[in-house]
Amino acid sequence: MLEAVPDMLGHLRGLTNPLRGTDYAAKADRGSQRGNPAGRAPVPADLLDAADYLLTLLWSTVEVIEGRMPQGRMQVPVEAGVPGLVAYARDLLAVILDRLPWLSGQPEIVPLVDAVVGRPASSAEWTVRTILERWSVAEEPWWAAQPCPLCGARSVKVTPPPAPGDEVTYECKLCEWHAPEDVDGFWAEAFSRRERRAA
C-alpha cells in the first residue's frame, strides 16, 4: 500500500484540477450577478485533505528516518502538477523503502503501520487503506473469454485487487470454482483474454 501512495497522490491531484476551480470561480461570479447561489467549493475538502495526508505521511516518515522530528503537516501546493507531485512522492518513497529494514526495528514503525493499514476510529480521519478504498484506481471486474477449468462454462469472473498487494481473484459464477493462490502467474496467463466487463 505504501508503494501505491505516489500514484494515488497523482490520482487525487488530477481529481482536484486547479483549472476547474478557477473556471468555477469565474462562473460563480457571473452567476451571482444573476442571483444564482455560489457558495459551494469547487473541490471537496476531503479530497484535498486526503492528498495532504498522503504527502504528510511520506514527508514525516523521511524526517524520522533522517533523524528530525516532523512538525506540522505538508500541504499539496496549489500550483503542483501531477507529474512533479508524483516524482516528488516517489523520491520520498525511495528513501523510505531503502531504510525500511532499519525503520522496522524502531518504535516509529508502529505509527507508520497504523497510518498505512489501520482503520481510523472516525470518518474524519485517514489511513492509506481508507484513501485507496475511497478513491480506488483499481480496475473493474471482467469476464474471462476462457472457460472454467472445472465445468467448462465461460463464466469465470476476474476481480482485480481492491488494494495494491492484494490478490486477483478468479471464480466461476456457475459452479463456484475458485482459483488457488496465483504464485507463479499461471491463472493470470490462463484467464488473460477478456470477454466483457463484469457487473
C-alpha positions in Angstrom: 0.0 0.0 0.0 2.8 2.4 0.8 4.2 1.8 -2.8 0.8 2.9 -4.2 0.9 6.3 -2.5 2.7 8.3 -5.3 0.2 7.1 -7.9 -2.7 7.8 -5.6 -1.4 11.3 -4.9 -1.3 11.8 -8.7 -4.8 10.5 -9.0 -6.1 12.8 -6.2 -4.3 15.7 -7.8 -5.9 15.0 -11.1 -9.3 15.0 -9.5 -8.7 18.4 -7.9 -7.6 20.0 -11.2 -6.9 23.6 -10.2 -8.1 24.9 -13.6 -11.5 23.6 -12.8 -11.6 25.6 -9.6 -10.6 28.8 -11.4 -13.3 28.3 -14.1 -15.8 27.6 -11.4 -14.9 30.8 -9.5 -15.3 32.9 -12.7 -18.7 31.3 -13.5 -19.8 31.8 -9.9 -19.0 35.5 -10.1 -21.1 35.8 -13.3 -23.8 33.6 -11.8 -24.1 35.6 -8.6 -24.8 38.7 -10.6 -27.9 36.9 -11.9 -28.9 35.7 -8.5 -27.6 32.2 -8.6 -26.0 30.8 -5.4 -22.2 30.5 -5.5 -21.5 29.1 -2.0 -20.2 25.6 -3.0 -16.5 24.9 -3.0 -15.1 23.8 -6.4 -13.2 20.8 -4.9 -14.4 18.7 -1.9 -12.4 19.5 1.2 -11.9 15.7 2.0 -10.2 15.2 -1.4 -7.7 18.0 -0.5 -7.3 16.7 3.0 -6.6 13.1 1.8 -3.9 14.3 -0.6 -2.3 16.4 2.2 -2.4 13.3 4.5 -0.5 11.2 1.9 2.1 13.8 1.3 2.5 14.4 5.1 2.9 10.7 5.7 5.8 10.3 3.2 7.4 13.6 4.3 7.2 12.9 8.0 8.5 9.4 7.6 11.6 10.7 5.8 12.0 13.3 8.5 12.1 10.5 11.2 14.5 8.4 9.0 16.8 11.4 8.7 16.8 12.0 12.5 14.5 15.0 12.6 11.2 15.5 14.4 8.5 16.3 11.9 6.5 19.4 12.8 3.0 20.1 11.4 1.6 18.9 8.1 2.6 19.2 4.5 0.1 20.6 2.0 0.0 19.8 -1.7 0.9 23.2 -3.3 -1.9 24.7 -5.3 0.4 25.0 -8.3 1.7 21.4 -8.1 1.2 19.5 -11.3 0.6 15.7 -11.4 4.0 14.7 -12.8 6.0 16.8 -10.4 4.0 15.7 -7.4 4.3 12.1 -8.3 8.0 12.4 -8.9 8.5 14.1 -5.5 6.4 11.4 -3.8 8.4 8.7 -5.5 11.7 10.3 -4.3 10.4 10.3 -0.7 9.1 6.7 -1.1 12.5 5.6 -2.3 14.2 6.9 0.9 11.5 5.1 3.0 11.8 1.8 1.1 15.6 1.9 1.2 15.6 2.4 5.0 12.6 0.2 5.8 14.7 -2.6 7.2 16.2 -0.2 9.7 12.8 1.5 10.4 11.1 -1.8 11.1 13.3 -2.2 14.2 12.4 1.3 15.5 9.4 2.2 17.7 8.3 4.6 14.9 7.3 1.7 12.7 4.1 1.2 14.8 2.5 4.5 14.0 3.7 4.1 10.3 1.9 0.8 10.0 -1.2 2.2 11.7 -1.1 5.2 9.3 -0.9 2.8 6.3 -3.1 -0.2 7.1 -5.1 0.9 10.1 -8.8 1.6 10.4 -9.4 5.1 11.9 -11.9 5.5 14.7 -13.6 8.4 12.9 -14.7 9.0 9.3 -12.9 12.4 9.6 -9.5 10.6 9.9 -7.5 8.9 7.2 -5.1 6.0 6.6 -3.6 5.0 3.3 -6.0 2.0 3.2 -9.1 4.2 3.6 -7.9 6.6 0.9 -7.2 3.7 -1.5 -10.6 2.3 -0.8 -12.4 5.6 -1.3 -10.7 6.8 -4.4 -9.7 3.5 -5.9 -7.7 3.3 -9.0 -8.4 -0.4 -9.2 -9.6 -1.9 -12.3 -13.3 -3.1 -12.7 -14.0 -6.8 -12.6 -14.4 -8.5 -16.0 -15.5 -11.9 -17.5 -12.7 -14.1 -19.0 -13.1 -15.4 -22.5 -11.6 -18.7 -21.4 -13.7 -21.5 -19.9 -13.8 -22.6 -16.3 -11.4 -25.5 -15.8 -14.0 -27.4 -13.7 -17.3 -27.0 -15.5 -16.2 -25.7 -19.0 -18.6 -22.8 -19.0 -17.4 -19.3 -19.9 -18.4 -17.8 -16.6 -15.1 -17.0 -14.9 -15.2 -13.6 -13.2 -11.8 -11.9 -12.8 -11.7 -9.4 -10.0 -8.6 -7.2 -9.8 -7.3 -6.5 -6.3 -9.1 -3.8 -4.4 -5.9 -2.5 -2.9 -2.2 -2.9 -4.0 -0.7 -6.0 -2.7 -3.9 -8.0 -2.6 -4.6 -10.9 -4.9 -6.6 -11.0 -8.1 -9.5 -13.5 -7.7 -10.7 -15.9 -10.3 -14.1 -17.5 -9.7 -16.7 -19.4 -11.8 -20.1 -18.0 -11.2 -21.8 -21.2 -12.5 -20.0 -23.9 -10.5 -18.4 -21.7 -7.8 -14.9 -22.9 -8.6 -12.2 -20.6 -7.1 -8.6 -20.5 -8.3 -6.0 -21.2 -5.7 -3.3 -18.6 -5.0 -1.6 -17.5 -8.2 2.0 -17.9 -7.1 3.6 -18.1 -10.5 1.2 -16.2 -12.6 -0.5 -19.3 -14.0 -4.1 -18.1 -13.5 -3.2 -14.6 -14.8 -2.0 -16.3 -18.0 -4.9 -18.8 -18.2 -7.5 -16.0 -17.9 -5.8 -13.2 -19.9 -8.4 -12.6 -22.6 -11.4 -10.5 -21.7 -14.9 -11.3 -22.8 -16.6 -8.2 -21.4 -16.8 -6.0 -18.3 -18.5 -7.7 -15.3 -21.3 -6.0 -13.5 
